[in-house]
Amino acid sequence: MSKDKKSLYFCINSLKEINIPDTVENIENGSLKDFTNKVVINISRNVRKINTEISTNVIEINVDENNENFISEYGNLYSKNKTVLYAYLQNETSYKMPDTVKEIKESAFRAATNLSELILSEDLEKMTGWTIFSKTKIINIEIPSKVEVIDCNIFANDTIDVTISADNPNFKCEDGTSILSKDGKKLVAISKDIETYDIPPTVETIGEIAFYYKEKLKEIIIPENVKTIERKAFLRASKLNKVEISSNIESIEINAFLECNSLREIIIDKKENEISEAPWGWPYGLRAVKWRN
């Protein structure tokens, strides 16, 4: 803990039950992340912030009834008004999220290894954090009409068939895979880790980390409709070895190909150095950038 005992930074990972002291106000990053045994966590009345992933070995979280910021229900952790889901721990095969929930926090389903069906809250607005579904058995998800924020990284390492409510004014989905802005001009995220991928003809911008952690993707053609590739668009696409980019490209932002360690060819239908910032974070460098004009 911190010197004033208000911030918790670490718990002994072999414990089976943890009682958070009454002095603690902040549960900081990593403090509840790694446990070797199945563990129950009891949160005291004064905790105001929880900034940590929840270990897959946490089986239950209980909250002091006098805590004004959090509440537990069936061992799950919510904000007091149940608008934020912090951790789902029932680990049943099916879960219908309360319709009060507007935001899913990072690692909320990290311990849900049995979960195969998830019905999202109709009032859900934000899907944030890293790899929300990766520990589950979920293979399809329906995104409701009020969702206005989708972090691309929630689909890292996943292959999930996505549908989006036709009433959602912010996003739409094509072929269960391409999550696009409502007008179809921006590719927001890819929900499936697949070897080949065709960018929809309406797309003008490939969004930041849209292809994050797509480890099966080997080659991709960036068609004429695409004008911009945003920063870190292909971050950690570790098997990507060839990219072909049309002459209509106007901007490739810094680090677009960061940590694409297998990439050996970027072929661009442009004059040499016509697109600035090359090689865009590409580990192999300028040696394999090929200009066609």
N, C-alpha and C positions, 0 to 999 in steps of 0.2 A: 504494500500500500504506500501511498504518498505519506510524507512526514505528518501531515495534519489528519491522516486517516480518512480523507474524503474521497480519494480515488483508488480503485482497486485495479492492479495491473497483472496479478498472477495468483493462481490457485494451485496447490499441490495436485498433480494430475492423477494420483492414485486414490483420491478420496471417493467415497460413495455417497456422501451427503455434504452439501456446502451451505452453511448459514451465513449470508452476507451480513456483516456487522452493521449496527444502526448508524454508525458514523459515516458510512459510505454513501456518497451522492452520485458518483460517476463510476460505472463499470466500463473500463477502457479496453481498447483493442487487444484481442488475444487472450484475455483473462478467462474466458469461458470456452475457448476454442478446442483445447486438446485434453482429453481425459482417457485414461486407459481402462477404467471400469465404468459400468453403468452408474449414472450419478443423478441425484435429485438436488435441485438448487432452490433454496428459499431466499427470496428477495425481501429485504427489510423495508421499513416504512419510508425511509428518507431518500431512496434511490430516485434520481431525477433523469439520468441519461444512461442509455445502454449502447455502447459503441463497439460491440464485439460480435464476431461470428459465434454461433452456438455449436458445440461439439456434437457429433453424431451419436455420442454415448450419453448425452443428456436425455433422460427419459421423462422428466417431469419438472416443471417450474411452478413454484407456488409463490404468491405475492401477499405480503402483509395487507390485511384489509384496510389499514389506515394509510396505505401508500396512495398518493394523489395523482400519480403519473402512469401507473401500470396496473394491470389486472390479469389474473389467470383464470382460465376456464377449461376444464378437462385437461389440465396440465399444459395448455397452450398459453403463449404470452402475447398480450395485446396492450396497446395504450389504454388508458383508463376509460376513454369513451369508445373504445373498440374500433377506431378509425384506422389504426395501424396494426398490421400483423407482424410481430417480431419472430415468433417461432411456433411452428406447428409440430407437436410432439406426440399426438395420439397414435400416429403411424398405422392407421387403418388403411384399407385398400381404396376407400373412397372418402372424400371430404368436400362438403359444401361450405364454402366460406360465408361467414355472416355478412349480410348486405350492408352492414355499417362500415365495413372495411374499405378504405379509399387508397391505401398504400401497402405494398408488400415490401418488407425490408430484406436486405441482403441476408442470405443463408436461412431464410424462414423455413425452407423445406429441406435443409441439409440433413436432418435426421430421418426424413420420411422415406425410407428405403422400400417400404411396401406400397406406397401410394401409386395407384395406376389411374385413378379418376379424380379430377379436380374441377369443381364448378366455382368459377370466380364470382366475387361479389358484383352485383349489378351496379353498384356505386363506385367500383374501383376506378381510380384515376391515374395511379402511378405503379409501374412495374420496374423496379430498380434493383441495383445490386448485381452480384456476379453469380452466374450459373445457378439460377433459382431451381431449375428442374433436374440438374445433372445427377443427383443422387436418387431420384425417384424412378418409377417405371412408367411415367407418363409418356404417351406417344402422340397424343393430340390435345389441343387446348383451344377453347373459344374465348376470344378477347371481347369483352362487352363494350357497349356504346360510349361510355364516359371516359375511357382510357385516353389520356392526353400525353403521357410520357412512357416510352418503351426504351429501356437501355438495351443496346445491341448485345451486350455481354451476358444477358440472361440466357442466351441460347448457345453459349460456348460449349463445344463438345457434344451438343445435343442433335438429335434428329426427331423433330417434333412437327406434326402436321397442324398448321395453324389456320383457324378461321377467325374472321373479324366481323363483328356485327355491321350490317349494312347501314345502320344508323350512326355509326361512329364517324364524326366529322373530321377526324385527324388522320386516320390510317385506313388502308385496305390491304388485302392479301391476295396474291395470285398463286395458283397451283399449290396452295398450302405451304409455300416456301418463301416467297418474296414478300416481305412486309414493306409497303410503300407509303409515301405520303398520299393523302386522299386524291390529289390531282395526278398521282402516278409519276411525278417528275423526280422524286428522290427515293433512292433505294435505302431504306432505313436499317434493315436487318435481314439476315438469312437464317431461317430456323432449322435448316437441315445441313448436316455435315456430309456432303456428297462429292464425288470425284469430278463431275462436270456440271456446269451451270450456265444457262443462257440468260443474259440480262434483258429484262423486258424492254420493248421498243419505245416506251414512253419515258424511260429514265434518262434524265439529264445530269444528275448528280449521284455519285456513289458516296454515301454518307460515312462519317467517321466510324471506324471499327465495324463497318457493316459485315465484313467477312472475318471477324475476330475468331481466332482459334478454329478455323475450318481446316482441320488437319488432313482431310481426304482430298481436298481440291488440288488438282495437279496442273491444269492448264485453264486459261480463261481468255476469251476474246472480248475486248472492250469495243462495242459497236459505235457506229457513227453518231447515234443519238446522244452519247455521253460526252459532256463538255467538261465536267469537273470530277476529280477524284480527291476526296477530302483526306485529311491527315489520318494516318494509321488505319486506313480503310481495309488493308489486308494484314493487319497485325497478327503475327504468329500463325499465318497460314503456312505451316512448316513444310508441307510437301509440294507447294506451288513451285513449278519449275519453269513455266513459260507464260508470258503475258504479251498479247498483241493489242496495240492501241491504235485506233483510227486517227486520221488526220484532223478530225473535228475537235479533238481534245484541246481545251484552252488552258487548263490548270491541273497540275498534279501537285498536291500540297506536301509539305515536308513530312518525312517519315511514313509516306503512304504504304511502303513495303517493308516496314520495320520488322525485323526478326523473321523474315521469309528466307530461312537459311538454305533452302534447296533451289532458290530461284537463280537460274543461269541465263535467261534470255528475257529482255524487255525490248520488244520490237515496236517502233513508233513510226507512223507515216508522217513524219515531220522532218524539217531540216535540222541538222545537228545543233543542239543547244537551244532550239526554238522554245522548248519548255524548260523553265528554270528549275533550280534546286536539285537537278539530277545528282546522284542516283536515288534520291527520295528515301533515304534510310536503308537502302538495300545493302545487306552485308557484303555481297560480292563486288560491289563498287561499279565503276563505269566500264569495266572490261567487257561486259556483255550487253551493254546498251547498244541497240542497232537502230540507226536512223535510216529510213528508206528514201528520203529525198535529199 
